[in-house]
Amino acid sequence: MNQACILKWGWKLHLNLNELWSNVLRGKCWKQGDIFERCKPTDSTLWKTIVRLVPYLNNYCFWVIKDGRTVSACHQAWIAPGVVLADMNLDIPMNLN
């Protein structure tokens, strides 16, 4: 499959556009957590290819934080590749503003 086209579809899935094809893929393949986290052996070839190409997509993406409501800073590897705050044993006070 054409990787550029698959990456474009992966980007559209990431944007949560309300399109029929993306709603079908999300409904079939995404159960919980990060939409691109994993794929099952029974998933379609298209979905497996999208999941396999996500690291390429992430290389060219960046966050716009704004108010922080749509960013999961604890569950994304934004510090360094593979480093996730949720996996660290940190004691962060809950009363921080």
C-alpha positions as CSV (number, residue, x, y, z in Angstrom):
1,M,0.0,0.0,0.0
2,N,1.1,3.6,-0.6
3,Q,2.6,4.8,2.7
4,A,1.9,8.4,2.1
5,C,-1.8,7.7,1.6
6,I,-1.9,5.4,4.7
7,L,-0.2,8.1,6.8
8,K,-2.7,10.7,5.5
9,W,-5.5,8.3,6.7
10,G,-3.8,7.8,10.0
11,W,-3.6,11.6,10.4
12,K,-7.3,12.0,9.7
13,L,-8.0,9.3,12.3
14,H,-5.8,11.1,14.8
15,L,-7.8,14.3,14.2
16,N,-11.1,12.5,15.1
17,L,-12.8,13.7,11.9
18,N,-16.4,12.5,11.8
19,E,-16.1,10.6,8.5
20,L,-17.9,7.3,7.7
21,W,-14.7,5.3,7.0
22,S,-12.9,6.5,10.1
23,N,-16.0,5.8,12.3
24,V,-16.1,2.3,10.9
25,L,-12.4,1.7,11.6
26,R,-12.7,3.1,15.1
27,G,-15.8,1.0,15.8
28,K,-14.2,-2.2,14.6
29,C,-10.6,-1.8,15.9
30,W,-10.5,0.7,18.8
31,K,-11.7,-0.7,22.1
32,Q,-10.0,1.5,24.7
33,G,-6.9,3.6,25.3
34,D,-4.9,5.1,22.6
35,I,-6.5,4.5,19.2
36,F,-3.1,3.5,17.7
37,E,-1.8,1.5,20.7
38,R,-2.3,-2.0,19.4
39,C,-3.8,-4.2,16.7
40,K,-5.2,-7.7,16.9
41,P,-4.4,-10.6,14.4
42,T,-8.0,-10.4,13.2
43,D,-7.8,-6.7,12.3
44,S,-7.9,-5.6,8.7
45,T,-4.7,-5.1,6.7
46,L,-5.4,-1.4,6.5
47,W,-5.6,-1.1,10.3
48,K,-2.4,-3.1,10.8
49,T,-0.6,-0.9,8.3
50,I,-1.8,2.3,9.9
51,V,-0.7,1.1,13.3
52,R,2.7,0.0,11.9
53,L,3.2,3.4,10.4
54,V,2.2,5.5,13.5
55,P,5.9,6.0,14.5
56,Y,6.5,7.8,11.2
57,L,3.4,9.9,11.8
58,N,4.6,10.8,15.3
59,N,8.0,11.9,13.9
60,Y,6.2,14.8,12.1
61,C,3.6,15.7,14.7
62,F,3.7,18.2,17.5
63,W,1.3,19.3,20.2
64,V,-0.5,22.6,20.7
65,I,-1.1,22.5,24.5
66,K,-3.5,25.4,24.9
67,D,-5.5,24.7,28.1
68,G,-4.3,21.1,28.5
69,R,-7.7,19.4,28.4
70,T,-7.1,17.5,25.2
71,V,-3.5,16.4,25.9
72,S,-2.7,13.4,28.1
73,A,0.7,14.5,29.3
74,C,0.9,11.6,31.7
75,H,0.3,8.9,29.0
76,Q,2.2,10.3,26.0
77,A,5.9,10.0,25.4
78,W,6.7,13.7,25.1
79,I,9.8,13.8,27.3
80,A,11.8,11.3,25.1
81,P,10.9,8.4,22.9
82,G,9.5,5.6,25.2
83,V,9.5,7.8,28.4
84,V,6.0,8.1,29.8
85,L,5.3,9.9,33.1
86,A,2.6,7.3,34.0
87,D,5.3,4.6,34.1
88,M,7.5,6.5,36.5
89,N,7.1,6.3,40.3
90,L,6.5,10.0,40.9
91,D,4.9,11.7,43.9
92,I,3.2,14.7,42.5
93,P,1.0,16.8,44.9
94,M,-2.6,16.9,43.8
95,N,-3.1,20.6,44.9
96,L,-0.9,22.0,42.1
97,N,-2.6,24.6,39.9
